[in-house]
Amino acid sequence: MSEKNSRYLSKREQQIMEIIYRQGSVTAPDLETQLPGAPANSTVRTLLRILEQKGHIRHEKQEGRQVFFATQPQDDAGKTALGNIVETFFKGSVTRTVSALLGEKDLQLSDQELDDLQALIDQARKEEPKP
């Protein structure tokens, strides 16, 4: 499987990853009851196999059951996913990405959040070499 194909998740794969990150681990029967639309056992197992082939999850046998875990911490996976979004939708521009977020009508940033963002910008200025 190509690296590009392994990065992207279908909607159903994303739902599974969200459950795994929320709970820490899952079994196929867990997913059958938690995924919307009550997917069949064979569908869930196929999706788990695909996620394992893509490198997003791994499994262990525990008490005769296959238990599935994420292969990387949630923060790392989030950074990878965000990087893909920045590349795909904002032509690699962090400025365009942040502008889109800040332009959201429903986004209400507190003074503390704005201060935190300013501190991150100030730190980035100190760390990045000027061209």
C-alpha positions, 0 to 999 in steps of 0.5 A: 500500500502506498504511503499516500493511501495509508495516510488517508482514512475513509469516514468509517475508518475515521470513526473507528480511530476516534473510538480507539483513541477515546477508549484506548482499545477495542474489540470487533464486537465493541465496534459493532455496537458503537459504530453508527448504522450497526455494521456487520461483523465481517465489515468491522473485521475488514475495516480493522484489517485495512487499518492494521495494513495501513499501520494505524492500529495493531492487535494483541490476543487477550483472553482469547480475543483480539484487542486493537490499539492505535500505533501512535499517540493521539497527538502525533496522529492529529499532527499528521492529519492536520499536516495532510489537511494543510497540504490538501486544502490550504496549499501547504500554507499555515497562514491560510489554515489559521486564517480559515480557523479564525474566520469561522463565525462560530469560533469564540476565542477567549483572551487566554487562548489569544494570549496562548496563540500570541506566545506560540507566534512569538516563540516561532519567531525566536526559533525560526531562522530568517531567510 
